[in-house]
Amino acid sequence: MPLTYPAVDLTDGTVRLRSWREDDLECVRAAAQDPRIVEATSVPEVFSVDAGRAFLRRQWSRADSGEGVSHAIADAVTDQALGSVVLMLRPQPGVAGLGYWLIPSARGRGITTRAARLVSSWALDVVGIERVEAWVEPDNKASRRVLTAAAFEQEGVLRSFLTFPGRRADAVVFSKIRSPRPRDA
């Protein structure tokens, strides 16, 4: 089941999930200043306009390659990009992995929770994905709060599961599954 972008942007009136655009380079520049974002994503470690454009091209190619979809998290009023939320297909049928980041200046306002809720609900209720999961380092309390607030359930810990440059880390697994369909009486 390939993922394609929704026909219209996903929004809750506060955040808007939309395609990345060339004018979102300032968001990528701000993300490149956060070592945790750089370590765990394809955001360039050293920002340049060319590196930022290469990041945008990677986001645009995800649906075409069958990997998944990557949305810019934008302010619904100003349309300014503030972060990223991605759904990447896992090898298991009907399973997608959730990833996200938010630039430091936009944190603490529930934006990431709103984005995670929007994209996971769309995947489960509209696309027909059966399970959306996220893997988070145990010490990433902010990300754990995001997932809990977005109605994900914590399942367990995968020891030495995540790979980063020069280190490995445990992953706390969170998931959200599609509601069972009502049965005919």
Buried (B, 14 or more C-beta within 10 A) or exposed (E): EEBEBBEEBBBEEBBBBBBBBEEBBEBBBBBBEBEEBBEBBEBBEEBEEEBBBEBBEBBEEBBEEEBBBBBBBBBBEEBBBBBBBBBBBBEEEBBBBBBBBBBEEBBEEBBBBBBBBBBBBBBBEEBEBBBBBBBBBEEBEEBBEBBEBBEBEEEEEEEEBBEEEEEEBBBBBBBBBBEEEEEEE
